[in-house]
Structure formats: C-alpha cells, structure tokens
C-alpha cells in the first residue's frame, strides 16, 4: 500500500463514519453494511504486513584492503563507507530541489543510511535507508530513489554508452556527480573494487580498468555543462513527469528535456504553447553523446 492508497482509505472511512452518525437506528441493514466496511478499512490500515520495508543495499569490497571474508582495513572501510553515504545523500538532495555547488547539503537528515550488518563473501556492509519522519506507507522515499540512481550511475559510468550515462546524469546536479566520483576515487586510490546490490539492481566493478574508466567518464572534462539560450516554442509539458518538448526556431527540430527543480509549477507553460519564446537551459554533454537539456526557469512571455 502506498501513501495515496492510505489517504483514499482514510477519506472513505471518514465519510462512512459521518454517514453512520446520520443513519437512524431503524436502518439496520445499512448500518450493518457500513460498520462492516469501516472495520475492513481499519484492518487494512492496521495491517503491518502492508507497510513497505525500508530499501536495503549491500556494498562489498575486493582487492588490496580486504583480507578474504575475514575483514577489511579500517582506514579504507571508514573512508569508503563515508564517501558512499555522502554520494547517496547528495544525489537525494539534487533530486528534490536546487543544490548549491558548496555548503551544507539540504535535508541531509531525511536521506541517511543505517549500517545494519556485515556482508560476508567478500567483506562489506549491509545498509538500510533510515526513515525518521517518513510515512510507513511511503514507497519511493528520497533515500531509496537515490540508492537506485547511485547504483545506475556507477554501472553506466563503467559499462554504459555516452547516451546511457547522459540519461542518468541528467537527473542530478554536478555536485552529485562529483560525490559519486569521490567514492570511486577512494576505490582507485586503494586498489579496491566493489559490488553494489540495491533491491533487484546489481553492479560490480570487474577490474581496475573499469574503476579508471568510471573516473574518467565522471570527470569535468567528459561531463560538460553549459547554460545556453534556445529560441523557439514549447510543444508541451508533462508537469508530473517534469519533462518538456521544445521546437527550435532555426531548424524546426523538436528537442526534449527535463524541468529543473527551480521551477515550482511547470504546468503554467502549457498556457503558452506554440508562442515564440527564448528559454534558458542547462545543456549537458557526456563524451560524444547527444546533449541533454534542463529548463532553468519559466520565461516571461510578456517581454518576448
């Protein structure tokens, strides 16, 4: 059960309780049916088995700092787990609002990870998202989303094409990319490899060459971001998905992109479809891949 289903059940229960109060005692069958439905809703809301469990991740290491399945050098383990947790927190923050290039990461307490166990085989740790203030029915928390995306970014940086990596990178800020690269740097500096399992996702650095490739592909030289102006007209915006289509005036080509977290209400753009306008976007290019665009603000049509 997710949060929307919970709210619907609570709303239905409130309505039925009001109806029950208004029913006369002589309406025996109607009262009995209403009471039965209220009891059913109460059971559904109280059923702890329907609470989605926190997402778990398993991070194991191989290489020079690891002594079989017996242990791992404490200095390396401390730096690697800290770098991994920082990467997840920074990815989560960039997914849910504008993120400055420096300074404290906002809402850090909402995206913390717990170390819940030791992972053996290769030596490592089991993580679990921490939910201090989350609704128990929440099925896609900031931490769970960030864990999945961090795993995908690591995989695409080592194995994916430029376009596949660009697709992942377009969801997060430069600071989040740097945080993930910081984790990979710890691996490379210590001749270490890792395997990361997040739910059904699984990624493994096969050798030092893949670690080096990941570092190079996440670098500023390979991931280039530039603010550019585009002239044309909007073809449409999906507010919930935060995506847009924009036809360029110079070529009639329709480009697609995402709407930045700076934009509070993307749906207002749909009131100005097919009107000539200039927009400011962040253009991201990964290697030789196609550019990705992120809309940085809603233009003022009155000045066009």
Phi, psi and omega in degrees: 000131177260179186296325180294318178295322177298313181297322179296318178294318179296322178294317178297318179298318179298318179296315181295324179294324176293319178296321181297319179296330183273347182282138176288157180298336182285344180277067190297311183295316180296318179296319181296317179295318180294317178297321179297318179293321178298319179296321179297316179297318179299321178294320180297317181288333182269352185286104183294340180292343180272354178287123180292127183289156176300144179291138179250152176222145178239121181242114180241154185239154173222163177112197188304320183283354188254131177256087181052225175259012183277319184183180180219146180302129187298320181298315178295313182301319180297312182291321182292315180292323177295316180296321179295313180297320178297321179297315181296316180298317182290321176299314180300317181295321182288339178282340189239020175161167178301140183234119179293157182289338178221173178096179182298145175279122182293149177055035182300324183294338181277355186231026182283155175247146173257139167270116188252346182191168173267135177260125183253181192106262153276157187274140178186206188221149172261131179247158175214139178295140179266130183240077182292323185230014183280146170299140181297342182268359182297124186251359175211078184284164176305319182292318181293319177299317182293321178299314181296318182289324177299317177298317180295320180294319177298315181297313183290329179292332182265327190234339189277169175283170178299320180292322179294318177293320179299322179300317178291315184296329183297345181274345188231172181272166176301323181296323178292320177298317179297325180293319177294319178297326178299322176295316180295325178299321178298318177299309184298320182292341183246015181051046183243156174235165178216159169236133180237125175242123179232105185059239180270354179277146177211129177226144181220126169288121185280325183202177181296332178298321178291323177299315179295321179296319178299316179299315182294321185282341176265003183285163178295330179293327183268327179254101185253130180239132182218136173279128180226160175257137176238135176256135178163216181211143178289138175262338179167158179222136172258101186300317183291319178279347179055051176231157180218160170237137186221124180268122181287135181292329186285329187231351187067008175290140177261118178256153180240151180199184178253160178261124183297158181292348176292338183271114185285320186227084182299335184299336181295337180296329181294349175279353185230032180296143176067016174263131180302137184198156172251131181238155176252125182230157170265116180266124180244128177237130177248113181056235180259015182286170178293148178290148172246147185238140174232122180289127186263352180182162177274125180291158177263104183296338182293337182265357184277000000 
